[in-house]
Amino acid sequence: MGVRVRQKTKGKGNPWWVFVTHNGRRTSRKVGDKKAAETVASTIRAKLQLGEFGFEEQKPVPTFKEYANIWLKTDLKANCKKSTAENYRGFLRRHILPEFGNLRVTDINKRTVKSFLLEKFNAGYSKSLCGQLKGVISGVLNVAVDDEAIPANPALQLGKGFLKEKDKKKTIDVLTSEELKQLLDTVERDFSEHYPFFLALSRTGMRIGEALGLKWQDLDFNSRTIEICRSYYRARITRPKNGKTRLVDMSLQLAETLKMHETNCKRKGLALGLGEAPEFVFTGPRGGLIDLSPWRKKVFHKAVRASGVKKIRIHDIRHTYASLRISKGDNVADVSKQLGHHSVKFTMDCYYHWFPGKKKSEVDGLDDAMHPNAPPAHPSTVNSL
């Protein structure tokens, strides 16, 4: 049984409503001001207890699965990229619907949602994934709120940090400039066909999907820039991660390497009977897009092992680019723009440990005023305090 009081549209002067759900039925009544609505709600609760309240219009409360189908066809389709929508459908199918699918939305409360997420978290799923599951549940329940089946979304405001205690801190593995050179030298010597690809990732910080989605028309050798306007993800061409195109700079070494790579691709295109270079900059043996999974095993990991550097992921090349630029004092706003981050703050939060200035000599400067063995401060310094 549930009797709730709220405004459909918040704001002074807007009417208050009483929402009633009971035994799979629901109804709502417009009352007037808040005080009157509370009075009516108390009367309805009493009548429900006595079995004297009659529903003028019986409306069966839909299940979570019914609203999930609506959410997939409307909100999700309109607001998300295909790859993101595909992930969310997978979350629903594998995790959420087996638990919530047959429940009527009126039977779902904060405790139901928190218990589900805690169960997943304790089973070893990351806090990030649990957050995405919560987002999907919340999105579906928002549809139920809009349909007035429930007065509020129980997946919201679950309490700060309720998954925080057991959360594992993410680490970023990067290579030093010497290690990166060691890896690139190994690739150039033993995997020369893939050297332009490795160098492009190392000198631009592009995401792997963005590099795979590059076409020759995206490269401007005169201005030494690359336009990132698409990404290759799960055998599908999509928009970049944040949905926006951006320009990244080419170093002199990268520009010269890609020019030679273009010449080799034209020869490759002629040999394959294409008449010209393949459409995409980095391609497989037959001129098609690279299949990342086997490439990772047969090329990337082999190259890393052969170089003797520590074990890293492909994405750590992007982290290496960012850390090397930031540690040598490059403008963080430019680094953030090159990486395609949504804000400079996000970049600073991710790569805080590589910002220059974190040296003992700088914090030792504080000792002048308090250390008993420190030399006396200069008189001009004292006067200026």
C-alpha positions as CSV (number, residue, x, y, z in Angstrom):
1,M,0.0,0.0,0.0
2,G,1.3,3.5,-0.8
3,V,-0.2,6.9,-0.5
4,R,2.1,9.8,-1.5
5,V,1.6,13.5,-1.8
6,R,3.5,15.7,-4.3
7,Q,3.2,18.2,-7.0
8,K,3.4,17.0,-10.6
9,T,5.1,20.2,-11.5
10,K,7.1,21.8,-8.7
11,G,6.6,25.5,-8.1
12,K,4.6,27.9,-6.0
13,G,0.9,28.0,-7.0
14,N,0.9,24.6,-8.7
15,P,-1.6,22.1,-7.4
16,W,-0.8,19.2,-5.1
17,W,-1.8,15.6,-5.9
18,V,-2.4,12.4,-3.9
19,F,-1.1,9.3,-5.5
20,V,-2.5,5.9,-4.4
21,T,-1.2,2.4,-5.2
22,H,-2.7,-0.6,-3.6
23,N,-2.8,-4.3,-4.6
24,G,-1.5,-3.7,-8.1
25,R,-3.9,-0.8,-8.7
26,R,-3.2,2.9,-8.8
27,T,-4.9,6.2,-9.1
28,S,-4.3,9.9,-8.5
29,R,-6.3,12.8,-7.3
30,K,-5.7,16.5,-7.7
31,V,-6.5,18.2,-4.4
32,G,-5.2,21.8,-4.1
33,D,-2.6,23.0,-1.7
34,K,-0.2,20.8,0.3
35,K,-2.1,21.0,3.6
36,A,-5.3,19.8,1.9
37,A,-3.5,17.0,0.1
38,E,-2.0,15.7,3.3
39,T,-5.4,15.7,4.9
40,V,-6.9,13.7,2.0
41,A,-3.9,11.4,2.1
42,S,-4.6,10.6,5.8
43,T,-8.2,9.9,5.0
44,I,-7.4,7.5,2.1
45,R,-4.8,5.6,4.3
46,A,-7.5,5.0,6.9
47,K,-10.0,3.9,4.3
48,L,-7.5,1.5,2.7
49,Q,-6.9,-0.1,6.1
50,L,-10.7,-0.6,6.5
51,G,-11.1,-1.8,2.9
52,E,-13.5,1.1,2.2
53,F,-11.6,2.9,-0.5
54,G,-12.8,2.3,-4.0
55,F,-10.8,2.8,-7.2
56,E,-12.8,4.6,-9.7
57,E,-10.4,3.6,-12.5
58,Q,-8.4,0.5,-12.1
59,K,-4.9,0.9,-13.6
60,P,-2.6,-2.1,-13.2
61,V,0.9,-1.1,-12.2
62,P,3.4,-2.0,-15.0
63,T,6.4,-4.1,-14.3
64,F,10.0,-2.9,-14.4
65,K,10.4,-4.9,-17.7
66,E,7.6,-3.0,-19.3
67,Y,9.1,0.3,-18.5
68,A,12.5,-1.0,-19.6
69,N,11.2,-1.7,-23.0
70,I,9.8,1.8,-23.2
71,W,13.1,3.3,-22.1
72,L,15.0,1.4,-24.7
73,K,12.8,2.6,-27.5
74,T,12.6,6.2,-26.4
75,D,15.1,7.8,-24.1
76,L,18.0,5.5,-24.8
77,K,17.6,5.5,-28.5
78,A,17.4,9.3,-28.6
79,N,20.2,10.2,-26.2
80,C,22.9,7.5,-26.5
81,K,25.4,6.3,-29.1
82,K,24.7,2.9,-30.6
83,S,27.7,1.4,-28.7
84,T,26.5,2.8,-25.4
85,A,23.0,1.6,-26.0
86,E,24.3,-1.8,-26.8
87,N,26.2,-1.9,-23.5
88,Y,23.0,-0.8,-21.6
89,R,21.0,-3.5,-23.3
90,G,23.6,-6.0,-22.1
91,F,23.4,-4.7,-18.6
92,L,19.6,-5.1,-18.6
93,R,19.7,-8.6,-20.1
94,R,22.5,-10.1,-18.0
95,H,22.2,-8.3,-14.6
96,I,19.1,-6.2,-14.1
97,L,16.0,-7.9,-15.6
98,P,16.7,-11.2,-13.9
99,E,16.4,-9.3,-10.6
100,F,13.8,-6.6,-11.4
101,G,12.1,-7.6,-14.6
102,N,8.9,-9.1,-13.1
103,L,8.6,-6.7,-10.1
104,R,6.0,-4.0,-10.3
105,V,7.7,-0.6,-10.1
106,T,5.7,0.1,-6.9
107,D,7.5,-2.8,-5.2
108,I,10.9,-1.3,-5.9
109,N,12.4,0.9,-3.2
110,K,15.8,2.3,-2.2
111,R,16.6,-0.8,-0.1
112,T,15.8,-3.1,-3.1
113,V,18.2,-1.1,-5.4
114,K,21.0,-0.8,-2.8
115,S,20.8,-4.5,-1.9
116,F,21.1,-5.4,-5.6
117,L,24.1,-3.1,-6.1
118,L,25.9,-4.2,-3.0
119,E,25.4,-7.9,-4.0
120,K,27.1,-7.1,-7.4
121,F,29.9,-5.1,-5.7
122,N,30.6,-7.9,-3.2
123,A,30.6,-10.4,-6.0
124,G,33.7,-8.6,-7.4
125,Y,32.2,-6.1,-9.9
126,S,33.8,-2.7,-10.0
127,K,32.3,0.4,-8.5
128,S,32.3,1.9,-12.0
129,L,30.2,-1.0,-13.4
130,C,27.8,-0.8,-10.4
131,G,27.4,2.9,-11.1
132,Q,26.4,2.1,-14.7
133,L,23.9,-0.5,-13.5
134,K,22.5,2.1,-11.1
135,G,22.2,4.6,-14.0
136,V,20.3,2.1,-16.1
137,I,17.9,1.3,-13.3
138,S,17.4,5.0,-12.6
139,G,16.7,5.7,-16.3
140,V,14.0,3.0,-16.4
141,L,12.4,4.2,-13.2
142,N,12.4,7.8,-14.5
143,V,10.0,6.6,-17.1
144,A,7.8,5.2,-14.4
145,V,7.9,8.6,-12.6
146,D,6.9,10.4,-15.8
147,D,4.0,8.0,-16.2
148,E,3.0,8.7,-12.6
149,A,3.2,5.1,-11.7
150,I,5.5,6.0,-8.8
151,P,5.9,9.4,-7.1
152,A,9.7,9.4,-7.0
153,N,12.7,7.5,-8.3
154,P,14.0,5.2,-5.6
155,A,17.3,4.7,-7.4
156,L,18.3,8.3,-6.7
157,Q,20.1,9.6,-3.6
158,L,21.1,6.2,-2.3
159,G,23.5,7.8,0.1
160,K,27.0,9.0,-0.4
161,G,29.8,6.4,-0.7
162,F,27.8,3.3,0.2
163,L,30.1,1.4,-2.1
164,K,33.1,3.4,-1.1
165,E,34.7,1.2,1.6
166,K,35.7,-1.7,-0.6
167,D,36.4,0.3,-3.8
168,K,39.8,-0.4,-5.3
169,K,41.8,2.6,-6.3
170,K,42.5,2.6,-10.0
171,T,46.2,2.8,-11.0
172,I,47.7,4.2,-14.1
173,D,50.7,2.4,-15.6
174,V,52.9,4.6,-17.7
175,L,56.3,4.2,-19.4
176,T,59.2,6.6,-18.9
177,S,60.5,8.4,-22.0
178,E,63.4,5.9,-22.1
179,E,61.1,2.9,-21.9
180,L,58.8,4.4,-24.6
181,K,61.8,4.9,-26.9
182,Q,62.9,1.3,-26.1
183,L,59.4,0.0,-27.1
184,L,59.3,2.1,-30.3
185,D,62.8,1.1,-31.3
186,T,61.8,-2.6,-30.9
187,V,58.6,-2.1,-33.0
188,E,60.5,-0.3,-35.7
189,R,63.1,-3.1,-35.9
190,D,60.9,-6.2,-35.4
191,F,57.4,-5.1,-36.3
192,S,58.1,-2.3,-38.8
193,E,54.7,-2.6,-40.6
194,H,53.1,-1.5,-37.3
195,Y,55.5,1.2,-36.4
196,P,53.4,4.1,-37.8
197,F,50.5,2.9,-35.7
198,F,52.5,2.7,-32.5
199,L,54.1,6.1,-33.1
200,A,50.7,7.7,-33.8
201,L,49.4,6.5,-30.5
202,S,52.5,7.6,-28.7
203,R,52.8,11.1,-30.2
204,T,49.1,12.1,-30.0
205,G,47.5,10.3,-27.1
206,M,44.6,9.2,-29.2
207,R,42.3,6.4,-28.0
208,I,42.9,3.2,-29.8
209,G,39.4,3.3,-31.5
210,E,40.1,6.9,-32.7
211,A,43.4,5.8,-34.3
212,L,41.7,2.9,-36.0
213,G,39.0,5.2,-37.3
214,L,41.4,7.6,-39.0
215,K,41.0,8.2,-42.8
216,W,43.6,9.9,-45.0
217,Q,41.3,12.9,-45.4
218,D,41.7,13.5,-41.7
219,L,45.4,14.2,-41.9
220,D,46.7,17.7,-42.9
221,F,50.4,17.5,-43.4
222,N,50.7,21.3,-44.1
223,S,49.3,22.3,-40.7
224,R,50.5,19.1,-39.1
225,T,47.1,18.3,-37.6
226,I,44.9,15.3,-37.4
227,E,41.1,15.7,-37.1
228,I,39.5,13.1,-34.8
229,C,35.9,12.8,-36.0
230,R,35.1,9.1,-35.7
231,S,36.0,6.0,-33.7
232,Y,36.1,2.3,-34.5
233,Y,34.5,0.3,-31.7
234,R,33.1,-3.3,-31.7
235,A,33.3,-3.6,-35.5
236,R,31.3,-0.4,-35.9
237,I,32.2,3.2,-36.8
238,T,30.9,5.6,-34.2
239,R,31.4,9.2,-33.1
240,P,34.3,9.9,-30.7
241,K,33.7,9.2,-27.1
242,N,32.4,12.6,-26.1
243,G,30.5,13.0,-29.4
244,K,32.8,15.9,-30.5
245,T,35.4,16.2,-33.1
246,R,38.8,17.7,-32.3
247,L,42.2,18.5,-33.8
248,V,45.4,17.0,-32.5
249,D,48.9,18.0,-33.4
250,M,51.4,15.9,-35.3
251,S,55.0,16.1,-34.2
252,L,57.6,16.4,-36.9
253,Q,58.7,12.8,-36.5
254,L,55.1,11.6,-36.7
255,A,54.3,13.7,-39.8
256,E,57.4,12.3,-41.7
257,T,56.6,8.8,-40.6
258,L,52.9,9.0,-41.8
259,K,54.0,10.5,-45.1
260,M,56.2,7.5,-45.7
261,H,53.4,5.3,-44.5
262,E,51.0,6.9,-47.0
263,T,53.4,6.0,-49.8
264,N,53.6,2.4,-48.6
265,C,49.8,2.3,-48.4
266,K,49.5,3.4,-52.0
267,R,51.7,0.6,-53.0
268,K,49.7,-1.8,-50.9
269,G,46.5,-0.6,-52.5
270,L,47.8,-1.2,-56.0
271,A,49.0,-4.7,-55.0
272,L,45.5,-5.4,-53.6
273,G,43.9,-4.1,-56.8
274,L,42.3,-1.1,-55.1
275,G,43.9,1.4,-57.4
276,E,44.8,3.7,-54.5
277,A,45.7,3.6,-50.8
278,P,43.0,1.9,-48.5
279,E,40.5,4.4,-47.2
280,F,41.7,4.1,-43.6
281,V,45.1,5.0,-42.4
282,F,45.9,1.9,-40.4
283,T,44.6,-1.4,-41.9
284,G,45.1,-5.1,-41.9
285,P,46.9,-7.2,-44.5
286,R,44.0,-7.1,-46.9
287,G,43.3,-3.4,-46.6
288,G,40.4,-3.7,-44.2
289,L,40.1,-2.3,-40.7
290,I,42.3,-4.0,-38.1
291,D,40.7,-6.6,-35.9
292,L,41.9,-5.4,-32.6
293,S,41.6,-8.6,-30.5
294,P,44.1,-10.7,-32.5
295,W,46.3,-7.6,-33.2
296,R,46.6,-7.1,-29.4
297,K,47.8,-10.7,-28.9
298,K,49.9,-11.1,-32.0
299,V,51.5,-7.7,-32.2
300,F,51.1,-5.4,-29.2
301,H,51.8,-7.9,-26.4
302,K,54.6,-9.5,-28.4
303,A,56.2,-6.2,-29.0
304,V,56.0,-5.2,-25.3
305,R,57.6,-8.5,-24.3
306,A,60.3,-8.2,-26.9
307,S,61.2,-4.7,-25.8
308,G,61.8,-5.7,-22.2
309,V,59.6,-3.0,-20.8
310,K,57.0,-3.8,-18.1
311,K,53.7,-5.2,-19.1
312,I,51.2,-2.5,-20.1
313,R,47.8,-2.2,-21.8
314,I,47.3,-0.4,-25.1
315,H,45.5,2.3,-23.3
316,D,48.6,2.9,-21.2
317,I,50.3,4.4,-24.2
318,R,47.7,7.2,-24.0
319,H,48.4,7.6,-20.3
320,T,52.1,7.7,-21.1
321,Y,51.6,10.5,-23.6
322,A,49.7,12.5,-21.0
323,S,52.1,11.9,-18.2
324,L,55.2,12.7,-20.2
325,R,53.8,16.0,-21.5
326,I,52.5,17.1,-18.1
327,S,55.7,16.1,-16.2
328,K,57.8,18.4,-18.5
329,G,55.5,21.3,-17.8
330,D,53.4,21.5,-21.0
331,N,50.2,23.5,-20.8
332,V,47.6,21.2,-19.1
333,A,44.7,22.8,-21.0
334,D,46.4,21.9,-24.3
335,V,47.1,18.4,-23.1
336,S,43.5,18.0,-22.0
337,K,42.3,19.3,-25.4
338,Q,44.6,16.9,-27.3
339,L,43.3,14.0,-25.2
340,G,39.6,14.9,-25.8
341,H,38.8,15.2,-22.1
342,H,35.6,16.9,-21.2
343,S,37.3,19.3,-18.8
344,V,40.8,20.4,-17.7
345,K,39.8,19.4,-14.1
346,F,39.3,15.8,-15.2
347,T,42.8,15.8,-16.7
348,M,44.4,17.3,-13.6
349,D,42.6,14.7,-11.4
350,C,43.8,11.8,-13.6
351,Y,47.4,12.9,-13.8
352,Y,48.0,14.8,-10.6
353,H,51.1,12.8,-9.7
354,W,52.9,13.8,-12.8
355,F,52.5,17.6,-12.4
356,P,55.9,19.3,-12.0
357,G,56.8,21.0,-8.8
358,K,56.3,18.1,-6.4
359,K,59.9,18.3,-5.2
360,K,61.3,18.2,-1.7
361,S,63.3,21.4,-2.3
362,E,60.0,23.3,-2.7
363,V,58.4,22.1,0.5
364,D,61.7,22.5,2.3
365,G,61.2,26.2,1.8
366,L,58.6,26.1,4.6
367,D,61.3,25.1,7.1
368,D,62.9,28.7,7.1
369,A,60.2,30.0,9.4
370,M,59.9,27.0,11.8
371,H,63.0,24.8,11.7
372,P,65.3,25.5,14.8
373,N,68.5,25.0,12.8
374,A,67.3,27.0,9.8
375,P,69.2,30.2,9.0
376,P,67.3,33.4,10.0
377,A,64.9,34.8,7.5
378,H,66.1,37.8,5.4
379,P,65.0,41.1,7.1
380,S,63.0,42.1,4.0
381,T,61.1,38.9,4.2
382,V,60.2,39.5,7.9
383,N,59.1,43.0,7.2
384,S,56.9,41.9,4.3
385,L,54.9,39.4,6.5
